[in-house]
Amino acid sequence: MHSPATGYRYDGLYRVADHWSKLGKSGFRVWQFRLVRISDQESTPYVPQENAPGGRQTPKVAQGVTTRVIRDTKVSVFIKKLYENACQVCGTRLEIPGGSVSEGAHIRALGRPHLGPDTVDNILCLCPNHHTLFDQGGIYVSDDLKVHDHHGAVIEVLTKHARHPIDLAHLKAHRERWGY
């Protein structure tokens, strides 16, 4: 079987019957597979393991008291303006009606036990994806401002504006928090 000149072609379901590797013409190891077509009788339709929760047509409302760190929004706004809402990792600017948006991400978290400061040297301007990855340890920044994925591979170099000091102690604390 060969691929069509353009587009895609669906040829059914297959299973890997055998696999092996050999050195290719360029010296790289190439993995090869022998595929065996699965008959219609062998294949089974996808059935989710569990049913989706029903949810609520009218969600409940509850009042409560919470204690939280109060951020100074001027600090985050300053950093986001400095980068014109472009992510320091990927450069993405999310455009919405009336402008663009980004997120101010604290390098060393503000809450306990981290107790990071709410200062410009502890904030990055990130898109929501990179903010989530940074906060969850999916990416980290080395002292030379290279951005690494959680396997240690360099994926980008952090954009840094001349007017944006970044405290390397906060980057170190973030790496230590996630075991890098």
Secondary structure, DSSP 8 states (H G I E B T S, - for coil): ----SSS------EEEEEEEEEE-TTS-EEEEEEEEE--TTT------SS------SS--------------HHHHHHHHHHTTT--TTT---EEETTEEE-EEEESS-SSTTT----SGGGEEEE-HHHHHHHHTTSEEE-TT-EEEETTS-EEEE----TT----HHHHHHHHHHTT-
